[in-house]
């Protein structure tokens, strides 16, 4: 299969792809043209307890990056597509205040890292090492850049967020599990989400 026909995750994982649970292999594969991957589930926790972050998080929420506040038992739907070699995702959450959508687009760098660009328009770019981990997938951030139009501002290591994401399949519950944490030096945990969902690939409406 040519690189253009594989998803960024498939290209980044290489031979490790076969170490993923079959359900995750399907989830991280390229979505066929004319189709969409759809997941429905619940975030048990989503957000942050850091109330003083609210002003900047409200701005980030308007850019579809992250939302302020801590939310519990949040229904959500994710829609994945493969577009021009990128894996795009839109996660729509049913918050108490109404629906809100987080968007991102994933590609792979020449060095083999996964690069995730969040926001509409693009605002935050994070590069990750990716690895198979006992049947699951683990992502560990290596760099974060803020994008303001043509200006790119790498976040210095002393204040750079450390982002860790884990995707696993719980065969007993027949659910896919996702967990993300964001920690900042000297501040600790500033953002997180943990949820589970079912997933299918269907034709576009």
N, C-alpha and C positions, 0 to 999 in steps of 0.2 A: 504494500500500500504506500503510495507516495506521501511525502510530508503534508502536501496540500489537502489530502483526504483524511488526515488524522487530526484529532483535537490537540490543543496545546498540552493537555495533561498526558495524552498518549505519547507525544513527542518528548516531553520532559521525563517521563518515567522510563521509556525505553523498555529494556528487558524486565524491569520490575513490574510492568503492567500485569503480567500473568500471576503475580503474587497477591493481587487484589481479589476480594470476594467477587464472584461472577456478577452479582448485582451491581457492585461498584464499577466493575469493568464497563458495564453497559452505561452506567450513569456518567462516567467521565469520557466516554467515547464521543466522537463527532455525531451530531444530530443530522440525519439525512435531510436533504433539501426538501422543502415542502412539509416538514414535520416539526414538532415542538416537543420537548421533554417537559412534562408537567408533574409537579409534586404538590401534595396537599398534606398539611400537618399542623402541629402545634409547637410554638416556642414556649417551653416551660418558664424560661427567663429570657428577657431581651432588654438590654439597655445598661444604665449606670445609676448608682446611688449617689454619685458626685453631683450634688445640686448646683454647686458653683460653676459647673461646666455648661449649665443650661444656655446661656447666651450664645456661645459658639456652636453648641449642638443644634440650636434652633436654626442657625444659619446653614449648618451642614445638612439639616433635615430638608431645607428648601432646595438643596442641591442633590438630594436623593442619595446621601452617603450614610448617615446614621441619625437616629432620632433621640431626643432628650428623654430623661426619666427612666425609671425601671418599670417594666411591664411583665405581667405574669399570665400564663395560659392564653397566649395570643395565637389565634388561628392565622395561618398564612398559606399562600400559594407561591410556588416558584415556577418560572417558565424559562427553560434553557433553549438556546438556539446556537447553531454554528453559522457564523457569518464571516466570509472572507478570511477563513483560517482562525478566527477568534471564537471563543466560547462566550456568549453573552448570557446574562441572567437578570431577571427582574423578580424580586421577592416582594409580594404585596401582602402587607400585614393589616389585620383588622384591629386597630388600636381603639382605646376608649374614645379618643377624639375623632375617629374616622379612619378611613383607609390611608395608608402611606406606603410608598414603593421605594425600595433600595435597588439601585442598578449598578452593574459592573460589567466589564469586558476583560476576558483573560486571553493573553497571548503567551508566547514562549520566546525568551531572549536567545541570542546566539550562544550564550554560555550555558544554556539549558535550564535557566531558572524560569519559573512561572511568574509572569508580570500581570498584576491585577490592577486595572484602572477603574476607580469608583467615581460615580457622580454623573449628573447630566446638567450642564456640560462637564467634561472630565475635570476632576479636581484633585484627587489623591491617587498616587501611583505607588504600589508596594510590590517589591520583588521578593520571591520566596524560593527556598530550597524545598523540593518535593520528594517524598519517599513513601514506599509501601511499608506498612507497619503492622505486622501480624494480621494481614487480611484487610486492613484499613488503609486510609491515606492520611498522611500528615504533611502539613505545610508550616514552615518556620520562616518568618520574615528576615530579610537581610538588608533591606533598605527601604526608606519611605521618602517620597518626593511630593511636594505640593506643586500643582500645575495651575498657574494663573494666566490663561491664554497662552501666549508663546513663551512665557517666563516659567522656568523650572527651578524650584528651590529645594534641594536635598535637605532633609531634616538632620541636623548634627547628631552624632551618636549619643551625646550627653543627655539629649531630651528625646531621642528617637523612640517612638512606640515599638514595642516588641509584640508581634501578632502571631498567634499560634492557632491553627485550625485543624480539626480532626473530623474525618468522615468515616463512619463504620456502618456495618449492617448487622443488626440484631436478628439472627435467624429465629430465635425462640419467639420474639414478638412480631417478626416479619415486618420490621420497620428499619428505615435508614436513620442513623443518628448523626447529628452535626453539632459540633461544639467549637466556639471561637472565643478567645480571650485577647484583650489588648492591655498591656502593662507598660507604664512609663517609668523610667528611672526616677527614684526618690519619691514617686507618687503611688506606685503600686497599680492595682487593677483599676482601670478607668472605663472599661467597656467589656461586655460579654454577651453571648447568647448561646442557648442550649436548647435543642429541639429534636423532634423526630417526625418523619413523614413517609408516605408511600409515593411511589414514582412510576410513571408510565410514559411511553412515547406514542404520540398520536399525530394524525394529520392535522395541519393547520386548518382552522375554520375558513 
